[in-house]
């Protein structure tokens, strides 16, 4: 196992802090997330430095950059609590969830409108059918009873009793 020199540790910590700033601004590399894996990749260090280590006697010691990992997680949590979403994919997921809920609401409204219009159409058709049946019944009654006489057709197209004006 290679030991870190103070110079390389200082250089790596500066690279990690620069990567932290980049991620916390929302400037993620393609396929990256706001997590320790992306942080390590951007800084050019191994991820293992962010986690505690076990000594041979079974005791634990902090990782070389564990304090930076904890700081990074704390900043992420503070941003999330403030309502800021650092990871654009999470923001996109949240936006799509809201859009999906709005579309579901619109579908429910449209389904209700369609049901009302279908009910109205059925009522209108049944009323038209009933009116048609009544008209047909009245026509048959007139022709069957012979009570109503047809007026003679006017040949000169002049009203028989003068004008209405």
Backbone as numpy.savetxt, mean C-alpha at the origin, in Angstrom:
# Nx Ny Nz CAx CAy CAz Cx Cy Cz
46.55 -16.23 14.66 45.70 -15.06 14.66 46.60 -13.83 14.66
46.31 -12.91 13.78 47.11 -11.68 13.67 46.57 -10.66 14.65
47.49 -10.03 15.36 47.11 -9.00 16.31 47.02 -7.67 15.59
46.04 -6.87 16.02 45.89 -5.53 15.44 46.89 -4.58 16.08
47.55 -3.83 15.25 48.40 -2.77 15.79 47.51 -1.58 16.13
48.00 -0.72 16.97 47.22 0.48 17.32 46.95 1.33 16.09
47.89 1.38 15.20 47.71 2.18 13.97 46.61 1.60 13.09
46.61 0.26 12.89 45.57 -0.35 12.06 44.22 -0.29 12.76
44.20 -0.43 14.08 42.94 -0.32 14.82 42.37 1.08 14.69
43.20 2.11 14.80 42.77 3.49 14.66 42.25 3.74 13.24
42.98 3.21 12.26 42.55 3.35 10.86 41.20 2.67 10.64
41.05 1.45 11.18 39.79 0.70 11.01 38.63 1.41 11.73
38.89 1.96 12.91 37.82 2.66 13.62 37.38 3.90 12.84
38.32 4.60 12.22 37.95 5.76 11.39 37.13 5.31 10.19
37.51 4.19 9.58 36.75 3.67 8.44 35.35 3.23 8.88
35.25 2.63 10.06 33.94 2.20 10.57 33.07 3.41 10.86
33.63 4.44 11.47 32.84 5.66 11.74 32.37 6.32 10.44
33.22 6.34 9.43 32.81 6.91 8.14 31.69 6.07 7.53
31.80 4.75 7.64 30.75 3.87 7.12 29.46 4.04 7.92
29.58 4.26 9.24 28.40 4.49 10.07 27.66 5.75 9.61
28.42 6.81 9.37 27.80 8.06 8.90 27.09 7.85 7.58
27.73 7.13 6.68 27.14 6.87 5.36 25.84 6.10 5.50
25.84 5.06 6.32 24.63 4.24 6.49 23.54 5.05 7.20
23.91 5.80 8.23 22.91 6.56 8.97 22.31 7.69 8.15
23.00 8.13 7.10 22.44 9.13 6.19 21.47 8.49 5.20
21.47 7.13 5.14 20.60 6.43 4.21 21.28 6.11 2.90
22.58 6.36 2.80 23.34 6.09 1.58 23.89 4.66 1.66
23.04 3.70 1.30 23.42 2.29 1.39 23.91 1.78 0.04
24.87 0.86 0.07 25.30 0.26 -1.19 24.21 -0.66 -1.73
24.24 -0.97 -3.02 23.22 -1.87 -3.58 23.20 -3.21 -2.83
22.03 -3.61 -2.42 21.86 -4.87 -1.69 22.20 -4.77 -0.22
22.61 -3.60 0.24 22.98 -3.44 1.64 21.80 -3.04 2.51
21.94 -3.29 3.80 20.93 -2.91 4.77 21.59 -2.03 5.83
20.79 -1.51 6.71 21.33 -0.76 7.85 21.63 -1.76 8.95
22.71 -2.54 8.79 23.08 -3.56 9.76 24.60 -3.67 9.86
25.03 -4.52 10.78 26.46 -4.68 11.03 27.19 -5.32 9.84
26.53 -6.19 9.13 27.16 -6.83 7.98 27.54 -5.79 6.93
26.63 -4.90 6.61 26.90 -3.84 5.64 27.93 -2.87 6.19
27.83 -2.57 7.49 28.81 -1.68 8.12 30.23 -2.25 7.97
30.39 -3.53 8.26 31.71 -4.17 8.14 32.19 -4.16 6.69
31.28 -4.44 5.76 31.67 -4.47 4.35 32.10 -3.08 3.87
31.35 -2.04 4.26 31.70 -0.68 3.85 33.03 -0.22 4.45
33.27 -0.63 5.71 34.49 -0.21 6.39 35.70 -1.05 5.98
35.44 -2.20 5.38 36.54 -3.06 4.98 37.15 -3.84 6.13
36.32 -4.14 7.15 36.79 -4.93 8.29 35.93 -6.18 8.40
36.41 -7.14 9.19 35.60 -8.35 9.39 34.53 -8.08 10.43
33.44 -8.79 10.29 32.32 -8.61 11.20 32.63 -9.12 12.60
33.54 -10.05 12.70 33.82 -10.66 14.00 34.31 -9.65 15.03
34.90 -8.56 14.58 35.37 -7.54 15.51 34.25 -6.81 16.23
33.02 -6.97 15.77 31.88 -6.30 16.39 31.27 -7.11 17.54
31.70 -8.37 17.70 31.07 -9.26 18.67 32.07 -9.65 19.76
31.55 -10.01 20.95 32.46 -10.42 22.04 33.20 -11.71 21.69
34.36 -11.87 22.30 35.20 -13.04 22.06 35.28 -13.87 23.34
35.61 -15.14 23.17 35.81 -16.02 24.33 37.30 -16.30 24.48
37.76 -16.15 25.68 39.13 -16.53 25.99 39.22 -18.03 26.16
40.41 -18.56 26.22 40.59 -20.00 26.37 40.08 -20.49 27.71
40.08 -19.64 28.69 39.59 -20.05 30.00 38.06 -19.93 30.12
37.37 -19.52 29.05 35.91 -19.45 29.04 35.36 -18.08 29.35
36.16 -17.17 29.75 35.67 -15.82 30.02 35.51 -15.08 28.69
34.72 -14.03 28.73 34.50 -13.25 27.51 35.23 -11.93 27.60
35.60 -11.46 26.45 36.22 -10.14 26.34 35.54 -9.43 25.17
35.50 -8.11 25.21 34.82 -7.39 24.12 35.60 -7.52 22.82
34.85 -7.47 21.71 35.48 -7.47 20.40 36.20 -6.15 20.18
37.07 -6.14 19.20 37.88 -4.94 18.95 37.02 -3.73 18.63
35.90 -3.94 17.97 35.05 -2.82 17.55 33.65 -2.94 18.14
33.51 -3.71 19.21 32.19 -3.94 19.81 31.57 -2.62 20.28
32.38 -1.73 20.82 31.84 -0.45 21.29 31.27 0.36 20.12
31.86 0.23 18.93 31.32 0.92 17.76 30.02 0.27 17.29
29.95 -1.06 17.38 28.72 -1.76 17.01 27.58 -1.35 17.92
27.86 -1.24 19.22 26.82 -0.82 20.18 26.39 0.62 19.91
27.35 1.46 19.60 27.04 2.86 19.27 26.18 2.94 18.01
26.55 2.15 17.01 25.80 2.10 15.75 24.36 1.65 16.00
24.17 0.57 16.77 22.83 0.07 17.08 22.04 1.10 17.86
22.70 1.80 18.79 22.01 2.83 19.59 21.52 3.96 18.69
22.38 4.41 17.76 21.98 5.47 16.82 20.83 5.02 15.93
20.91 3.79 15.45 19.81 3.27 14.63 18.50 3.27 15.41
18.55 2.81 16.66 17.33 2.77 17.48 16.81 4.18 17.75
17.70 5.13 17.98 17.26 6.51 18.21 16.58 7.08 16.97
17.14 6.80 15.81 16.53 7.27 14.56 15.17 6.63 14.34
15.07 5.33 14.62 13.79 4.63 14.45 12.75 5.18 15.41
13.18 5.43 16.67 12.25 5.99 17.66 11.79 7.39 17.27
12.66 8.13 16.58 12.31 9.48 16.12 11.44 9.45 14.87
11.22 8.26 14.33 10.37 8.15 13.14 11.13 8.20 11.83
12.45 8.30 11.89 13.25 8.30 10.67 13.56 6.87 10.27
13.46 6.62 8.99 13.78 5.29 8.49 15.04 5.42 7.66
16.11 4.79 8.16 17.42 4.91 7.52 17.49 4.03 6.28
16.98 2.82 6.40 17.07 1.85 5.31 15.98 2.14 4.28
16.34 2.51 3.05 15.32 2.83 2.04 14.41 1.65 1.72
14.92 0.44 1.90 14.07 -0.72 1.63 12.97 -0.82 2.68
13.30 -0.50 3.93 12.28 -0.52 4.97 11.26 0.59 4.71
11.75 1.75 4.27 10.83 2.84 3.93 9.92 2.42 2.78
10.48 1.73 1.80 9.67 1.26 0.67 8.65 0.24 1.14
9.05 -0.66 2.03 8.12 -1.66 2.57 6.99 -0.96 3.31
7.32 0.03 4.14 6.30 0.76 4.88 5.36 1.49 3.93
5.93 2.11 2.89 5.11 2.83 1.91 4.18 1.85 1.18
4.70 0.68 0.82 3.88 -0.32 0.13 2.80 -0.90 1.04
3.11 -1.06 2.33 2.09 -1.53 3.27 0.95 -0.52 3.38
1.31 0.76 3.48 0.28 1.80 3.56 -0.54 1.85 2.28
0.14 1.73 1.14 -0.55 1.75 -0.15 -1.46 0.53 -0.26
-1.00 -0.61 0.20 -1.80 -1.83 0.15 -3.06 -1.68 1.02
-2.91 -1.11 2.20 -4.07 -0.90 3.08 -5.07 0.05 2.44
-4.57 1.11 1.80 -5.45 2.07 1.13 -6.18 1.40 -0.04
-5.48 0.56 -0.79 -6.11 -0.13 -1.92 -7.15 -1.14 -1.44
-6.87 -1.81 -0.32 -7.86 -2.74 0.24 -9.12 -1.98 0.64
-8.93 -0.80 1.23 -10.07 0.02 1.63 -10.89 0.44 0.41
-10.18 0.83 -0.65 -10.89 1.22 -1.88 -11.63 0.04 -2.49
-11.07 -1.15 -2.42 -11.74 -2.33 -2.97 -13.01 -2.62 -2.19
-12.94 -2.49 -0.86 -14.13 -2.72 -0.03 -15.21 -1.72 -0.39
-14.83 -0.45 -0.56 -15.80 0.59 -0.93 -16.41 0.28 -2.29
-15.59 -0.10 -3.25 -16.09 -0.42 -4.59 -17.01 -1.63 -4.57
-16.66 -2.65 -3.77 -17.51 -3.82 -3.67 -18.88 -3.44 -3.10
-18.90 -2.54 -2.12 -20.17 -2.08 -1.55 -20.98 -1.33 -2.61
-20.32 -0.47 -3.38 -21.00 0.28 -4.43 -21.56 -0.67 -5.49
-20.77 -1.66 -5.87 -21.23 -2.63 -6.87 -22.44 -3.39 -6.36
-22.43 -3.77 -5.08 -23.57 -4.48 -4.50 -24.81 -3.59 -4.52
-24.67 -2.31 -4.16 -25.81 -1.38 -4.18 -26.33 -1.19 -5.60
-25.43 -1.01 -6.55 -25.86 -0.81 -7.94 -26.51 -2.07 -8.51
-26.01 -3.24 -8.14 -26.63 -4.49 -8.59 -28.04 -4.62 -8.02
-28.20 -4.26 -6.74 -29.53 -4.29 -6.13 -30.47 -3.30 -6.83
-29.96 -2.10 -7.11 -30.77 -1.09 -7.81 -31.17 -1.58 -9.20
-30.20 -2.17 -9.92 -30.49 -2.68 -11.27 -31.57 -3.75 -11.22
-31.47 -4.68 -10.28 -32.47 -5.74 -10.16 -33.84 -5.17 -9.84
-33.88 -4.17 -8.95 -35.15 -3.53 -8.61 -35.73 -2.81 -9.83
-34.87 -2.08 -10.58 -35.33 -1.34 -11.76 -35.86 -2.31 -12.82
-35.16 -3.40 -13.03 -35.60 -4.39 -14.04 -36.93 -5.00 -13.63
-37.08 -5.32 -12.34 -38.34 -5.92 -11.90 -39.49 -4.92 -12.02
-39.23 -3.64 -11.74 -40.28 -2.62 -11.89 -40.65 -2.43 -13.36
-39.63 -2.39 -14.22 -39.91 -2.28 -15.66 -40.72 -3.47 -16.16
-40.39 -4.65 -15.70 -41.13 -5.85 -16.11 -42.59 -5.77 -15.62
-42.76 -5.30 -14.38 -44.12 -5.17 -13.84 -44.90 -4.11 -14.62
-44.28 -2.99 -14.97 -44.96 -1.95 -15.75 -45.31 -2.48 -17.15
-44.40 -3.22 -17.75 -44.66 -3.78 -19.07 -45.85 -4.75 -19.02
-45.87 -5.58 -17.98 -47.00 -6.52 -17.83 -48.31 -5.77 -17.65
-48.28 -4.67 -16.88 -49.50 -3.88 -16.66 -49.96 -3.23 -17.96
-49.04 -2.70 -18.74 -49.40 -2.08 -20.03 -50.01 -3.13 -20.97
-49.39 -4.30 -21.01 -49.92 -5.38 -21.87 -51.31 -5.80 -21.39
-51.52 -5.89 -20.08 -52.82 -6.26 -19.55 -53.88 -5.22 -19.92
-53.53 -3.92 -19.81 -54.48 -2.87 -20.15 -54.80 -2.88 -21.64
-53.82 -3.15 -22.48 -54.07 -3.23 -23.92 -55.01 -4.38 -24.25
-54.78 -5.52 -23.60 -55.67 -6.66 -23.83 -57.09 -6.36 -23.35
-57.19 -5.67 -22.22 -58.51 -5.35 -21.67 -59.27 -4.43 -22.63
-58.60 -3.48 -23.24 -59.24 -2.56 -24.16 -59.73 -3.31 -25.39
-58.91 -4.16 -25.93 -59.30 -4.87 -27.16 -60.32 -5.95 -26.88
-60.28 -6.58 -25.71 -61.22 -7.66 -25.40 -62.61 -7.13 -25.09
-62.76 -6.06 -24.35 -64.06 -5.56 -23.94 -64.73 -4.71 -25.02
-63.99 -4.10 -25.83 -64.55 -3.27 -26.87 -65.20 -2.02 -26.34
-64.94 -1.58 -25.16 -65.55 -0.42 -24.54 -64.98 0.86 -25.16
-63.75 0.83 -25.51 -63.11 2.02 -26.03 -63.22 1.99 -27.55
-63.66 3.12 -28.11 -63.76 3.21 -29.56 -62.64 4.07 -30.07
-62.24 3.77 -31.25 -61.22 4.57 -31.90 -61.89 5.79 -32.54
-61.27 6.93 -32.43 -61.77 8.14 -33.07 -61.39 8.10 -34.54
-62.23 8.69 -35.35 -61.88 8.69 -36.77 -60.65 9.57 -37.01
-59.88 9.18 -37.96 -58.67 9.92 -38.33 -59.10 11.24 -38.96
-58.41 12.30 -38.60 -58.70 13.60 -39.20 -58.04 13.63 -40.57
-58.77 14.03 -41.57 -58.24 14.03 -42.93 -57.60 15.36 -43.27
-58.08 16.44 -42.71 -57.53 17.74 -43.08 -56.54 18.27 -42.04
-56.21 17.50 -41.03 -55.24 17.83 -40.00 -55.57 19.14 -39.27
-56.83 19.44 -39.16 -57.28 20.62 -38.41 -58.05 20.10 -37.21
-57.86 20.73 -36.08 -58.55 20.31 -34.90 -60.06 20.45 -35.10
-60.85 19.50 -34.66 -62.29 19.52 -34.94 -63.03 20.67 -34.27
-62.54 21.21 -33.19 -63.26 22.26 -32.48 -62.54 23.59 -32.45
-61.58 23.79 -33.29 -60.86 25.07 -33.29 -59.49 24.93 -32.62
-58.80 26.02 -32.61 -57.45 25.94 -32.06 -57.51 26.02 -30.54
-56.43 25.62 -29.95 -56.33 25.63 -28.48 -55.82 26.96 -27.97
-55.41 27.85 -28.80 -54.80 29.08 -28.32 -55.79 30.15 -28.03
